[in-house]
Amino acid sequence: MVLRQAIVIAVSTVGIVLLTRTIGPEAYGVYAAGVGLYMYLFVLSQWGVEVYLIRYEGDLEPQDYHQAFSLLLLLGLAGAGVGLLALPLIERWVRLEGFGPVATALFVGLPVVVPGRVPQARLERALAYGSIASIETAVHIVFYLVALPLAYQGLGSWAPVGGWWAEEIVRFALLFLTSGYRPRLHWDSEKVRAMMRYGLGYSASLSVWQLRLLVNPLVVGRYAGADAVGYVALIIRIVEQLSAGVREVVWRLSIAALARLQGDLARLTRAVTEGMSLQVMALGPVLLAFGMVAPWIVPPLFGSRWLVMLEVFPFIALSYLSNVMFNLHITALYVLRRNSKVVAFNLLNVILFAGSALLLVSRLGVKGYGWAEVIALPSYLLLHIWFVAYVGRPKYTQAGVWFIGFAIPLFSWQLSPWVCVSAILPLMWPATRKQLVDTLREVVMAVQNRTHAP
């Protein structure tokens, strides 16, 4: 998964540079605003059905998959309907030229995209992450193979829309082909109730968190304009690409892996302690490296118009680095069916973030979005409290040392280049070297075992 993710990052990096340089901040901002709203509807429409299939204890019958497909098809249609009905109000609020048609083109794809979570759940349940990663690699290539020619033809925000449709159609086909699942319409009221009951808690927590997706299109779009939406969306995209190899892989593996430890809370706590430390060690250097070279590489790659986005980079990078400290806490609480506690944390985080953005973006522009991310960080204290209450008390010393070591230098351009020294100090700590050596030894042993396996 990590190796294939590296290919995806390479393709996406080259592709997004060419795409954004060609269509410009305003056109990309209109597309990003539509995608932000689409993604929220997409998350809401899933209703946790995919996770229900992955975590179901025991064997699933073909009728279970058919029921999930039928339910997701209806939810996708409902999501598209809600989006289209709300669109006139959203258009009047954001006041972005060309936003309505672009959002419509994305919303109508929900009935196609949402049912595709069934074959993906089947692959994840079988731990076929290699196949999933191969599909993700292929569809990313397809996106840019379609979007870039359209961008060079001068289609503006419609270029990435065309790429998006090509990507989703290919993903839909490959998921069904690879999984071997052939959908049928099926309805079992008892099974539907079970899926909806389970999905209510999971979907509620996730949909609250994903309200963050709406801040850029609805708040930044209204008070700072389409180009500002483009700046924020692109830097988020870059940070996501830089962190994808850590966050995406760990998230997918952790749902299945931590579920097997739910009967042993002590082991579960140790796994989370080690996992958050490794994630910070993996992500911190990548974010810091980009922050150090960005002022020199952004103008020649993206164009001088995009240099403004670096004002918000340190804040967003800090937010993502904080998130990897606690994303295994969230997974563990999900595994233990403490969904309501995750909802409480998500709600507090969104209130702090969205409320601060409403106050600051109109005054500070894109930098106000960044400060809103910082103001939302204390919400993670509530997540720690819930984890201690229901799982155990993790040790933050190792992860905390690395976090501080990398968080401060992210703001070196605002503070002083000398603060970058703090990133070297954790390497001098004996506990850090020991963990790195132990982790490398485990990786080598795992590769050797897989190589010699019959």
VENRA-V590738 format. One line per field, one symbol per residue. ss: DSSP state (a for helix, b for strand, c for the rest). burial: + if it has 16 or more other C-alpha atoms within 10 Angstrom, else -. A space follows every 50 residues. Layout:
ss=???
burial=???
This chain:
ss=caaaaaaaaaaaaaaaaaaaaaaaaaaaaaaaaaaaaaaaaaaaaaccaa aaaaaccccccaaaaaaaaaaaaaaaaaaaaaaaaaaaaaaaaaccccaa aaaaaaaccaaaaaaaaaaaaaaaacccaaaaaaaaaaaaaaaaaaaaaa aaccccaaaaaaaaaaaaaaaaaaaaaaacccccccccaaaaaaaaaaaa aaaaaaaaaaaaaaaaaaaaaaaacaaaaaaaaaaaaaaaaaaaaaaaaa aaaaaaaaacccccaaaaaaaaaaaaaaaaaaaaaaaaaaaaaaaaaaaa aacaaaaaaaaaaaaaaaaaaaaaaaaaaaaaaaacccaaaaaaaaaaaa aaaaaaaaaaaaaacaaaaaaaaaacaaaaaaaaaaaaaaccccccaaaa aaaaaaaaaaacccccaaaaaaaaaaaacaaaaaaaaaaaaaaaaaaaaa aacc
burial=+--++++++--++-++-+++++++++++++++++++++++++++++++++ ++++--------+++++++++++++++++++-++--+--++--+++--++ -++++++++++-+++++++++++++-+++-++++++++++++++-+++-+ +---++++++++++++++++++-+++--+-+-+---+----+--++-+++ ++++++++++++++++++++++++++++++++++++++++++++++++++ +--++++++-++-----++-+++++++++++++++-++-+++-----+-- -+---+++++++++++++++++++++++++++++++-++-++++++++++ ++++++++-+++--+++++++++++++-++-+++-++---++++---+++ +++-++++++++------++-++--+-----+------------------ ----
